Structures are given as C-alpha cells and as structure tokens.
Amino acid sequence: MRPILFRCDASLQIGSGHVMRCRTLARELRRRGAEISFLCRQQPGDLIELLRQEFQVLALPTLAAVASSSPLEGRALYAAWLGCSQQQDAADCLAALKQAGINSAQWLVVDHYGLDASWEGAMREGLGSEPPPQLLVIDDLADRPHSCDLLLDQNFFGAATQQRYGGLVPAQCRQLLGPQYALLGPEYALFHPLVPPRTELRRVLVFFGGVDPANYTCQAIKALMVPELAHLAVDVVLGLQCPHRQAVESLVAQRPHTTLHGPLLSLAGVISRADLAIGAGGATTWERACLGLPSVVLPIAANQLPFSEALAAGGLIHLLLDPADLVSELGTIEPHLLAQSQNCQGLTDGWGAQRLATALLGVERPLRLKPVSCADENLLLRWANDPQVRERSFSTDQITADAHHNWFQAGLVSSDRLQFIGSDNQGCSLGQVRFDRLADGEDSPIAVIDISVDRSAQGHGLGGELLRLALVALENTWGSAVVAQADVLESNQASRALFVRSGFSPVLPPSHAVIRYRCHLAASPSSPTNTAG
C-alpha cells in the first residue's frame, strides 16, 4: 500500500491537539495496513520525539520566530504559527519527502490552521504521482478555501454544523461534520455504553490540555480549595508541555483528596471516574462528551469559543469566560449533572477515527448485522437528520429529538417493525435498514424499506451488502411470503440504482415523482427474485 502522509504541528503556541488527533487517526490507519509518515516543523514543544516512538517523522527545518509589536489574531496568528509562506512550507515538505525516498502517497492528510488550498495544490503538483494523492483536510475554523477530496470538522455548531463549508471546498468534496467523527482512541468506543450517567458530585477532573499557557489549572485548584468544596476528590492531569508544573505541584500538596497525574496514555480512566470536569474547549471536549462527563469549560484559545458557545446554548456544557466565577458555578452545578450527562453522551459514540479510516481505506469486512437497541437512538437520529438524507426524503424538515424519541420507542415494541444496524468487523456502526410491515389488504404482506449509510462509508458498496443481509433477516423473521417495497424519489438516482442491483423491479409508481420498487423474497434467502408486484 502506498504511504499516507500527515502534515501537522505542535508547539508551545499551537498546543498539542492537532498532533494528538492526527496520531489517533494514524494509529487506526496503521492497524489497517497503511504506511504512515509525519511531516512536522521543528520548534519548541513540537512533539516530534513522541511521534517517533511509533511513526516515521520527517522533521522540517527550524525557522526563526516571528516578531510582532502587537498581539496577532485570526489569519495573521495562524500564518505566524506556520512560520513561513505556504509555498516555502510546501517546498520544505517536498524536499524532506524526496530525501526520504517517498515520491507517492495514497492520501495526504493536513491539519494546520496556517495552510489552505494554495499549499494543498502545491503539494499535489509537487508529488507528481499517478494517480495523484487524495487529500484530507482536518479543520475547525471554516475560514479559508481548501482543495480537498475529504474534509473533517469534528466540532458542534448546532443547526449551522452542516453548512459551514459552503463555497470553501469543491462540490465533490465529502464533508464529515460533527462530533460523531471526533478522533478518539478506541477505548472511548468501548467505554461509551458502560459509563452510567452522573447524579452526584463527588469527584472532579481538572485538565486544560497539553500546554495550558494561562495556567487555568492552578486557578481551578484554588477554586476547589474553598471550604464548601473541600470534601470533593480531585484528579489533576498535566499535559506534556505544561510550563507550570511546579506551581501546580505546590497547590496539589496543599489540598487534601487531590491527586496529580503526569501525562497519561489516555484520559478515559480518569474521565470515567469523575462526576464533573473543569477544562478547556479543545479536543478533550469530545472525550468527555463520549463518556457522559458534565463539564465546566473555560476556552483557552479564540477558536474554542464558537463551538463552546453552541454547546452551552444546547445545555451540553457549562461555559465560563472568567475563572473567577468558578466557585459560584461549582456551588450550583450538582442539580444539573444528570441532564447534562445524558445529553452530552449523545454527541458521539467514540467511533470517529474508525469512520474516518473507513472513508480513506474502505469498509473492514465482513459486515455484521444486529437488531436496533435503545443505545442506537442518538445514532439513528443523526443519520436521519443528515442534510443529504433529508434532501432525498419525502419530508425535508429536520426531525426533532422529541418526535424521534417517541417514534423510536414505539418502534422498539412494535411487532410490525424490524430495524437493523450494520457494522464493520470492529463493531463500528456504518448504516441501518428498517422494515415497516403494512396491512393493506394485499395478497402478501408488504414490508416498506428505509435504508441509509453513514457518509464515511458511502462509495464502498456498503448499501447493497447491507440490504442483502437485511433481506435475509427479514425472511428469517417474517417469512418468504413478504414483499419488500421501496418508494424512491425519481430524482434519487443512487437509491434507484441500489434497488435495481439488489433484485428489485419497478411497479406502477404512486405518483409522477416517486418510483415504487418491489421484490418477493426467494426460496433461497440470499438471492431475492424480481417481481412486477
């Protein structure tokens, strides 16, 4: 397999989040057989040696620090993080690749606020391989154009989440947007269904990322030292590049029931034990959410504020802009733990890295089918409300959580509904098929089909395989006399082709805009037989 290249940086100014989430994805891709190389700029706090413990790292030359007489913001700040022009950075990357003997790649992954379509085009042209590498951009800002085949933004912006990149990426670019694609380690998907909702405040986790330049860690510990909060157990975690270790150690020694942890391989353990987190608004937001941990968030960077505000507006976190307000906030938070714990756990199931790896390398087969359970409610709502799904549905309106909950709960106990989740051989859910049985007086019972596939798995033949497996399960449950039926909008060419390939035939359409397909279940369940109904 050709290499997969990553371009990302860490530093005392940038922080560690870009490198750490790329490392999570790289580990999953390597597990699937990919050859991984990182391109990283040498600078204070760069994490190059950490990456070299697992991967090949091509270190780009150190650059002189950018001096400025006033604080930098926005694009000027991110350009300073890059340290040179995009053309120079691309030239440095291509020179490092040439020296390493790497002249082609299947995918180029870029996670850097200082890079845009200019760099992306230069890298594709410079590699010059045939076919050219496909390009994945990991972004949070939606503030510049990209020339990419795939884009990931794991952040939450409420109703605006799916619209942020309009006009910034090519029309054919597949966009994976929202926390369901958050790049978390595999332990989070395993812990996700096991951690119970929080109901009582007994233990607090304090973690402000790999650097914590403003030393919010010490301010959080001081807030927890007031007498009315002295009974709480506290876990304090410091990142790899934290410059305030000595001050933190001094405060921890003064507070009873407080444990200081150095850099951890994973936060999943301390998150699972805690009842509340105090932390930043970066990538750890999604780790906490996956395991249902209520959070008081103090954003430590400007780019963390917009999605933190959206999460707070949805009742998913408690947002503070001034650490001086911590004491009063902690004194009133306990009654809200249960609701926030349940709500935030629905944001992500922890399988984001696996879904993104599927988009890059394809589905890990064999595909497995399981009946829907209570735990699948949030996942099914996300799939149903995907804008692409709504566009192809008879009603384009978004489905509310309350309406979906009532519908879903009724379906779980209905003898006239069968619904299945399709997952890969690791257990990552990638699609669903539902059958609703009708009693309309026809000779054979009708099972109306609804099918959807996660965006990450589209284009890999999953729909047809999922449908075939579901038809077998349908016959095993309701018998071979059932007629499977699908009503498809005439404009939905992809679904029409899917049903024709799967042995369905068109019958008299119910309207000029809808085409009806039917299939009798065959004596052999693996091979449905065409019927004209």
C-alpha positions, 0 to 999 in steps of 0.5 A, a space after each residue: 500500500 502506498 504511504 499516507 502522509 500527515 502534515 501537522 504541528 505542535 508547539 508551545 503556541 499551537 498546543 498539542 491537539 492537532 498532533 494528538 488527533 492526527 496520531 489517533 487517526 494514524 494509529 487506526 490507519 496503521 492497524 489497517 495496513 497503511 504506511 504512515 509518515 509525519 511531516 512536522 516543523 521543528 520548534 519548541 514543544 513540537 512533539 516530534 520525539 513522541 511521534 517517533 516512538 511509533 511513526 516515521 517523522 520527517 522533521 522540517 527545518 527550524 525557522 526563526 520566530 516571528 516578531 510582532 509589536 502587537 498581539 496577532 489574531 485570526 489569519 495573521 496568528 495562524 500564518 505566524 504559527 506556520 512560520 513561513 509562506 505556504 509555498 516555502 512550507 510546501 517546498 520544505 515538505 517536498 524536499 524532506 519527502 524526496 530525501 526520504 525516498 517517498 515520491 507517492 502517497 495514497 492520501 495526504 492528510 493536513 491539519 494546520 490552521 496556517 495552510 489552505 488550498 494554495 499549499 494543498 495544490 502545491 503539494 499535489 503538483 509537487 508529488 507528481 504521482 499517478 494517480 495523484 494523492 487524495 487529500 484530507 483536510 482536518 479543520 475547525 475554523 471554516 475560514 479559508 478555501 481548501 482543495 480537498 477530496 475529504 474534509 473533517 470538522 469534528 466540532 458542534 455548531 448546532 443547526 449551522 454544523 452542516 453548512 459551514 463549508 459552503 463555497 470553501 471546498 469543491 462540490 465533490 468534496 465529502 464533508 464529515 461534520 460533527 462530533 460523531 467523527 471526533 478522533 478518539 482512541 478506541 477505548 472511548 468506543 468501548 467505554 461509551 455504553 458502560 459509563 452510567 450517567 452522573 447524579 452526584 458530585 463527588 469527584 472532579 477532573 481538572 485538565 486544560 490540555 497539553 500546554 495550558 499557557 494561562 495556567 487555568 489549572 492552578 486557578 481551578 485548584 484554588 477554586 476547589 480549595 474553598 471550604 464548601 468544596 473541600 470534601 470533593 476528590 480531585 484528579 489533576 492531569 498535566 499535559 506534556 508541555 505544561 510550563 507550570 508544573 511546579 506551581 501546580 505541584 505546590 497547590 496539589 500538596 496543599 489540598 487534601 483528596 487531590 491527586 496529580 497525574 503526569 501525562 497519561 496514555 489516555 484520559 478515559 480512566 480518569 474521565 470515567 471516574 469523575 462526576 464533573 470536569 473543569 477544562 478547556 474547549 479543545 479536543 478533550 471536549 469530545 472525550 468527555 462528551 463520549 463518556 457522559 462527563 458534565 463539564 465546566 469549560 473555560 476556552 483557552 484559545 479564540 477558536 474554542 469559543 464558537 463551538 463552546 458557545 453552541 454547546 452551552 446554548 444546547 445545555 451540553 456544557 457549562 461555559 465560563 469566560 472568567 475563572 473567577 466565577 468558578 466557585 459560584 458555578 461549582 456551588 450550583 452545578 450538582 442539580 444539573 449533572 444528570 441532564 447534562 450527562 445524558 445529553 452530552 453522551 449523545 454527541 458521539 459514540 467514540 467511533 470517529 477515527 474508525 469512520 474516518 479510516 473507513 472513508 480513506 481505506 474502505 469498509 473492514 469486512 465482513 459486515 455484521 448485522 444486529 437488531 436496533 437497541 435503545 443505545 442506537 437512538 442518538 445514532 439513528 437520529 443523526 443519520 436521519 437528520 443528515 442534510 443529504 438524507 433529508 434532501 432525498 426524503 419525502 419530508 425535508 424538515 429536520 426531525 426533532 429529538 422529541 418526535 424521534 424519541 417517541 417514534 423510536 420507542 414505539 418502534 422498539 415494541 412494535 411487532 410490525 417493525 424490524 430495524 437493523 444496524 450494520 457494522 464493520 468487523 470492529 463493531 463500528 456502526 456504518 448504516 441501518 435498514 428498517 422494515 415497516 410491515 403494512 396491512 393493506 389488504 394485499 395478497 402478501 404482506 408488504 414490508 416498506 424499506 428505509 435504508 441509509 449509510 453513514 457518509 464515511 462509508 458511502 462509495 464502498 458498496 456498503 448499501 447493497 451488502 447491507 440490504 442483502 443481509 437485511 433481506 435475509 433477516 427479514 425472511 428469517 423473521 417474517 417469512 418468504 411470503 413478504 414483499 419488500 417495497 421501496 418508494 424512491 424519489 425519481 430524482 434519487 438516482 443512487 437509491 434507484 440504482 441500489 434497488 435495481 442491483 439488489 433484485 428489485 423491479 419497478 411497479 406502477 409508481 404512486 405518483 409522477 415523482 416517486 418510483 415504487 420498487 418491489 421484490 418477493 423474497 426467494 426460496 433461497 434467502 440470499 438471492 431475492 427474485 424480481 417481481 412486477 408486484 
